[in-house]
Amino acid sequence: MPGMCEGRVAIVTGAGRGIGREYALMLAEQGAKVVVNDLGGTRDGSGADAGPAHDVVEEIRAFGGEAVANGADVSDWAASKAMIDQAIETFGGLDVVVNNAGILRDRMLTNMTEEEWDIVIKVHLKGTFAPAHHAAAYWRDRSKAGLTNDARIINTSSVSGIYGNVGQTNYGAAKQGIAGFTFIAALELQRYGVTVNAIAPGALTRLTEDLGPERSEEEKAASSPRWIAPLCTWLASPQSAGITGRVFEASGRILAVAEGWHRGPTAKPVDDPEAVDEVMRELLSRTRPPAGMDGQDLPGWEGR
């Protein structure tokens, strides 16, 4: 029986370990031909190792799937273009780009260095933009040539970005930026037959396994990155046609749609700064609190 991604060509960045590895394996299990990208750096983005990407390729080939390795730094403009070209030249086209590569440089704002800010923004934001740009240009040119696309860009946001988490101003800003990027790209690319969505995953990987409290075996099982892969595979498949501009949460505990910014309570404008305090406090008394990491209203923020 053909898989739900039979014959589709997919690139998965950061696919040598963790969530990206699960994406690549499941896409291949469902019939996709996969470019397995991974620079092979450490959690903080230093170093490089071709081994992890090649290991995943061998896993895929072992069960009869088709895959090739790619070791590009996805934040490098030319290297990301070469990665897109590799998929097209190797498999004859491109249908799906999953932007998953990422690093961590957690630090409180007062202690964060310029380099810690710059590299996280570069890997996450530019590392999403560059592959998306080159893939989108390919699909645009196909559309202009009279060909049809049923293409996908699947980005990786985070609850740290869409809800916020202490110690991650760099990472959270990048992930919130990716959520905004996703919606705007969805508006721009729908004319070319391309949908753009994002996943905010919850899982224990080498980026997160030593963060937070000790977990029970049950909690570890519920935090396996394997739980995220079915959503990514569905988004990559023809079944998700027409679903675009959304950010989804996925973990071993929940599947959800994250709802974005909406205008809250309003008032008539005032031209006297002395009048602003009364107006804004009344508006805030009717405003929903921001969400915590669980996506629910933060207690104690009423009226703030």
Buried (B, 14 or more C-beta within 10 A) or exposed (E): EEBBBEEBBBBBBBBBBBBBBBBBBBBBBBBBBBBBBBBBBEBBBEEEBBEBBBBBBEBBEEEEBBBBBBBBBBBBBEBBBBBBEBBBEBBEBBBBBBBBBBBBBBBEEEEBEEEBBEBBBBBBBBBBBBBBBBBBEBBBEBBEEEEEBBBBBBBBBBBBBBBBBEBBBBBBBBBBBBBBBBBEBBEEBBEBBBBBBBBBBBBBBEBBBEEEEEEEEEEEEBBBBBBBBBBBBBBBBEEBEEBBBBBBBBBBEEEEEBEEEEEEEEEEEEEEEEEEEEBEEEBBEEBEBEBBBEBEEBEEBEEE
